Amino acid sequence: MHTRLLVLALATLWLLVPTRVAAAADDATLLRVFLSDGTSLVSYGELARVGDRVVFSMPTSAGPNPALHLVNLAAERVDWERTNRYAASARAARYLETQADDDYAALSKHVAQALNEIVSGSDPAKRLEIAELARKKLAEWPQSHYNSRQVEVRQMLSMLDEAIADLRAASGTRRFDLSLFAFAEPPVIVEPLLPPPTLKEAIEQVLTAARAVDLPAERTSLLSAALGSLERDSSSLPAAWVNSTRAEAKAALNMELQLDRSYQSLTRRIVMLADYRARVADVRGLERLMTRVHERDASLGAKRLEAVNSLVAAVQARLDAARQLRLARDHWALRATEFRKYRIAMRSPIDLFARLKPALESIRSLSGTSPASLSALERAVNQIIKQVSAITPPDEFRAAHALLVSAAQLAASAGKIRREATLASDVSRAWDASSAAAGALMLGSRARNDIQALLRPPQLP
């Protein structure tokens, strides 16, 4: 009998639940980002924390569909405890406004269906199981739904507890579960919600954000957005406030733009000097240049950390290159006497190889090579190989020296194969000679260039 009364009571509660379709809200939940100085910025929808940065959309005007501006803020500027409390309060309020009634209606329908099954069922154990499951769902519902409808849920729980006790007695169950009588209300620290910003407050918040951000480009963008809002909506705002705020925003924007120009000029000038001093291996000059960067930055108020860090890195790279170049030049100076001896010794074989070029070009192009030219080529190559083999190159020149030997050997092969091709009237062998001549010319040119480069004092690339 007690269970039938419970079903009637809960059915009555279900009928009293308003059935409506939640209004689809076009506007997002307005959250607040509280800064460590106590001020707050409006976030249109959820904010995103990425590493040490916070990104959110800020309204720059009022109304249901405001103009938005993306704000990029250092995470250390945010009072996270208060920001998170406010977000919880705002989400709860949004839920209660748009979705809570529909969710509660669905819950009530579920409980009513469960009770219908209890009433119509014949198996006592099954009826008890259905009642306990319905009771568990009810008990868990408020905590996962922002504590909505606690009074109604508490009343239903009380009646379910009585019904479960009756069902237990009817089924002869001796087990007693204290959880049936527990109703937990988790402690909630509520942060009072603030009203949506007015047009004037929205513009003031943009200016507050401009003072809070640490990225110059972000600050310039916010100041420009505030000026744009002032121009667009000036007719809806107090004239005196518009004039004073516009003047302050313009002054701040002009200061930012002037700082940008000053740091850009500093960067161009310093990089140009650094390039020159690196090319002449002026290590001390570059060290002084590094000091000048910091001094000039301090005189400008140290307002562009990223620009200065980038400039310092650029000067440091050139300083490292200058030190490496200075070491290479010192090494070259110590070895200059040996290099000079090698240059004198190699003058004759290099000149001889240069005189082989017309004959090798003729072989390469298959344009005709006289017997006298072939004989002269063979004699010159033998002389080059003999002279080069008698020279011991410095360690630095070993690779280039070996290239010249290889070039001479290829030239000898080109002459020999061309002679064979001529005697046999074999055009295929003539092309083999052409390939050898092309290789000899290429290796000879590379060897000569490498040797000449090594004979000069080292330079930056």
QUIFEN-V796363 format. One record per backbone hydrogen bond with DSSP energy under -0.5 kcal/mol. CO is the residue of the C=O (numbers start at 1). NH is the residue of the N-H. Records with the same first field share a line. If there is no record, write none. Layout:
CO->NH, NH
This chain:
1->5
2->6
3->7
4->8
5->9
6->10
7->11
8->12
9->13
10->14
11->15
12->16
13->17
14->17
18->20
20->22
23->25
29->31, 45
31->43
32->34
33->41
34->79
35->38
39->35
41->33
42->44
43->31, 45
48->50, 55
49->51
50->53
52->75
53->50
54->73
55->48
56->58, 71
57->44
58->69
63->66
67->60, 61
69->58
71->56, 73
73->54
74->77
75->78
77->36
78->80
79->83
80->84
81->85
82->86
83->87
84->88
85->89, 191
86->90
87->91
88->92
89->93
90->94
91->95
92->96
93->97
94->98
95->99, 100
99->103
100->104
101->105
102->106
103->107
104->108
105->109
106->110
107->111
108->112
109->113
110->114
111->115
112->116
113->117
114->118
115->119
116->120
117->121
122->124
123->127
124->128
125->129
126->130
127->131
128->132
129->133
130->134
131->135
132->136
133->137
134->138
135->139
136->140
137->141
138->142
140->144
141->145
142->145, 147
143->146
145->148
147->150
149->153
150->154
151->155
152->156
153->157
154->158
155->159
156->160
157->161
158->162
159->163
160->164
161->165
162->166
163->167
164->168
165->169
166->170
167->171
168->172, 173
169->172
176->178
177->180
178->181
179->182
184->186
188->190
190->192
198->202
199->203
200->204
201->205
202->206
203->207
204->208
205->209
206->210
207->211
208->212
209->213
214->216
215->219
216->220
217->221
218->222
219->223
220->224
221->225
222->226
223->227
224->228
225->229
226->230
227->231
228->232
229->233
231->234
233->236
234->237
238->242
239->243
240->244
241->245
242->246
243->247
244->248
245->249
246->250
247->251
248->252
249->253
250->254
251->255
252->256
253->257
254->258
255->259
256->260
257->261
258->262
259->263
260->264
261->265
262->266
263->267
264->268
265->269
266->270
267->271
268->272
269->273
270->274
271->275
272->276
273->277
274->278
275->279
276->280
277->282
278->281
281->283
282->286
283->287
284->288
285->289
286->290
287->291
288->292
289->293
290->294
291->295
292->296
293->297
294->298
295->299
296->300
297->302
298->301
304->308
305->309
306->310
307->311
308->312
309->313
310->314
311->315
312->316
313->317
314->318
315->319
316->320
317->321
318->322
319->323
320->324
321->325
322->326
323->327
324->328
325->329
326->330
327->331
328->332
329->333
330->334
331->335
333->336
335->339
336->340
337->341
338->342
339->343
340->344
341->345
342->346
343->347
344->347
346->350
347->351
348->352
349->353
350->354
351->355
352->356
353->356
354->357
356->360
357->361
358->362
359->363
360->364
361->365
362->366, 367, 368
363->366
370->374
371->375
372->376
373->377
374->378
375->379
376->380
377->381
378->382
379->383
380->384
381->385
382->386
383->387
384->388
385->389
386->390
388->391
391->393
394->397, 398
395->398
397->401
398->402
399->403
400->404
401->405
402->406
403->407
404->408
405->409
406->410
407->411
408->412
409->413
410->414
411->415
412->416
413->417
414->418
415->419
416->420
417->421
418->422
419->423
420->424
421->425, 426
425->427
426->430
427->431
428->432
429->433
430->434
431->435
432->436
433->437
434->438
435->439
436->440
437->441
438->442
439->443
440->444
441->445
442->446
443->447
444->448
445->449
446->450
447->451
448->452
449->453
450->454
451->455
452->456
453->456
